[in-house]
């Protein structure tokens, strides 16, 4: 059985999650996420549904040649892929600019001054690597 390593960060109390969820900082983080994700999800779902409906009920239109052997169906199908990648890129920029800083501030507020300063996780102890808490396969 493989178990995940755990870093002992010392004694601490878990956050009061209901209090965190009712905080204005969390509400603002949730609003910033939802105001971006929900409209974009709805727009993409409508765009995809339009493509499916056109493919099902407007065969003549979808078969219209655009250039050479390219028809409207192929162009719109490829546009589905392009739209997917564009939305993923756009969301990653939105998250990095608007969500991640708010989430980091909320996390820092939750951890507060009661959490002891932890050493970087990739720093090895001075006397060499110790047990990782991971059981290797076949051991």
Secondary structure, 3 states (H helix, E strand, C coil): CCCCCCCCCCCCCCCCHHHHHCCHHHHHHHHHHHHHHHHHHHHHHHHHHHHHHHHHHCHHHHCCEEECCEEHHHHHHHHHHHHHHHHHHHHHHHHHHHHHHHHHHHHHHHHCCCCCCCCCCCCCCCCCCCCCCCCCCCC
